[in-house]
């Protein structure tokens, strides 16, 4: 796995994990990578400094298992602390942003077009990879 620092056409920086450079290039060319801040799919690599190992035996980057564990924990945190609004995410985010309903933490689904529209309206949101929870 390779960690790349990425930048969208809106000049937002974010990171992404890829199997290899070819995987990044393929996904970027087909518009499969979207900026988590604005939803823009015009994404390229941003300048980045190499990671330096701090001591012997310490990995410079998390393993895929560590990344997955962090994403599972993030999902659990979101599910415990936010209201699920399903496919109405964009609609609910707008209602909160424009003061039509009480401000609260929400999560749900949106299309790439809905995410772009929210970003264009100046509505702050984030997109996270939603990994399946391990069987209990």
C-alpha positions, 0 to 999 in steps of 0.5 A, spaced: 500 500 500 502 507 498 499 513 501 499 519 496 498 526 498 492 528 493 490 535 491 483 537 487 482 542 482 479 546 488 486 546 492 484 542 497 489 537 500 487 530 502 491 523 503 489 516 499 491 509 500 492 505 493 495 498 492 500 501 487 501 507 483 498 504 477 492 503 481 492 511 483 493 513 476 487 508 473 482 511 479 484 518 478 483 517 470 476 514 471 474 519 476 473 514 482 477 519 487 473 525 490 475 530 494 472 529 501 471 536 502 468 538 495 467 532 492 471 534 486 474 528 482 479 532 478 485 530 483 492 529 482 498 528 486 500 533 491 508 534 493 509 530 499 515 529 503 518 522 504 516 518 511 522 517 515 522 511 520 523 514 527 527 508 530 529 501 528 523 496 527 518 502 527 514 502 521 513 509 517 506 508 515 500 504 518 499 497 515 493 495 511 490 492 517 491 498 522 488 503 517 482 498 516 482 498 524 482 505 524 476 506 519 472 501 523 473 505 529 471 511 526 465 508 523 463 505 530 464 513 533 460 516 527 454 511 528 454 512 536 454 519 535 451 522 529 443 521 526 443 517 520 439 520 515 440 515 509 440 518 502 437 524 504 444 526 507 444 532 502 437 535 503 438 534 511 445 538 510 442 544 507 436 544 512 441 544 518 446 549 514 440 554 512 437 554 519 431 550 517 432 545 522 436 544 529 444 543 528 446 536 529 451 531 527 448 527 521 451 521 516 448 518 510 449 517 503 450 522 497 452 522 490 458 525 487 453 530 484 450 532 490 457 533 494 459 537 489 453 541 489 453 542 497 461 544 496 459 549 491 453 552 496 459 552 502 456 547 506 461 543 510 461 536 510 466 530 510 466 523 506 469 517 509 470 510 506 465 506 510 468 499 511 464 493 513 464 492 521 467 485 523 463 479 525 462 479 532 
